[in-house]
């Protein structure tokens, strides 16, 4: 990023849009086993970056650092996103800053857990 302006992607806009939509759809297939909502709607996905080589970097968190599936969930996310057509390499990083709070949940997730 030079001068505060992000460089344009080498991936055609229509392909980038399709890949983004397909990545989100893949993320919505991954569920926290203790909560009846997918990780995307729970607000556990903080960042998705697709580089010009079609590699994907994802920053995600957990509802709590001591989550029993903390060691497994990044692999679930990696496998789900790697199934998207055109994706090369997927890297998932767990982050805990900022900490997750229920306010990050979508309305759909709030309904699923009975908070809405």
Secondary structure, DSSP 8 states (H G I E B T S, - for coil): -BTTB----SS-HHHHHHHHHHHHHHHTT-B-TTSSSBTTTTT-EEEEEE-TTS-EEEEE--SSTT-TTHHHHHHHHHHHHHTSTT---EEEEE--SS---GGGS-HHHHHHTT--
